[in-house]
Amino acid sequence: MRTLTHADAFQVLLLQAADASRGDILFGESLSRARTASLPFMVGKEFPNVYLEFPLAGNPFLDVTILLGEIDPGTRIASEAADGTDAVLDWYAQEKPGYERISFGYELDTKEADLAPAAVHFQPREKTNLVRPFFQALGEPERADLYLDLASRMPEGWPLSFMGLFRGRPGSPLRVCGYPFGTEGDACAQDPERLGSVFRRIGFTAYTDTMLEQASRLMATAPGGTDFQLDVYPDGTLGDTFAIDVQFGIHQPQAVMSSFANGESSNVMRLLEGWGIADSRWPLGAQAAFARSIPVELDDGTMGRYALTLMPQWVKVRWRNGVLVPSKLYMLAHAGLL
């Protein structure tokens, strides 16, 4: 067979995730909407990094995040959900070849029948010189000051790395995210008050002592490190939500089941289940893991192998006004020539 298109590979991976009745339990009615809505976003020279996001408690749904690699100049997304992003696509097509580690993409919220405008994601990492040009291309230059101001106030060891903007939400905050650096993660894992001191320095007040203790325990249990997320509103104030992404740190598909059965990932998930923010559906994320390669005919007539993988990557834990809300699991769907 010929090499799969990005759209075909995505369909195969999504159907694999939903196989064996997992789709109804994990994704609910939004599965069919996600299959259709995501296809126009499968652009680029290589298959994008695609993340399937779904809750581990409460009503099931599926959101899809698509982070693009290099794209050709003039690339367009044939979806109304991407309206208003042509200029930033052109900017990214120009800048990406010079910055290997940056990424831009979209998040599709498919819970409702009417598809909302796609959120946009940009990860400049340490390249803060790209923040202002990005927001200018997006048509929201004032958002750059929100990001850069908070970045300047973050304490040593807490650099910002990426952001997301939910364009369809009224008064939408800018979500800013980063990775505790050096010894900071370990320090917070050992002392809940360490995180509290960070919050006080940057002006985040929506926390409690219980939340600090929960976050500290979570960071101590994380197998593969964590990142943190805060919301900044247009007036510069911080929102009432704080989140930690707990990375599973699983690098080989064959290690997924053992990690979720009685290994480090299991320790994380059972902790969340004990807190009431995950229920008995979480093992299905491990059961959906998948890795296959198939023979394909290349454009020059020779044979090659095309790989498809589906792996649980992290679980998001959020507090709103210091109170836990249902957690979400993220799975990476990826494909490409070996």
ABEGO torsion letter per residue (X at the ends): XBBBBAAAAAAAAAAAAABGGAAAAAAEAAAAAAAAAAAAABBEABBBBBBBBBBABEBBBBBBBBBBBBBBBGBBBBBAAABGAAAAAAAAAAAAAABAABBBBBBBBAABABBBBBBBBBBAEABAAAAAAAAAAAGBAAAAAAAAAAAAABBBGBBBABBBBBAABBGBBBBBBBBBBEAAAAAAAABAAAAAAAAAAAGBABBBAAAAAAAAAAAAABAAEBBBBBBBBAAGBBBABBBBBBBAGBABAAAAAAAAAABAAAAAAAAAAAAGABBAAAAAAAAABBBBBBBBBBAAGBBBBBBBBBBBABBBBBBBGGBBBBBBBBBBBBBEBX
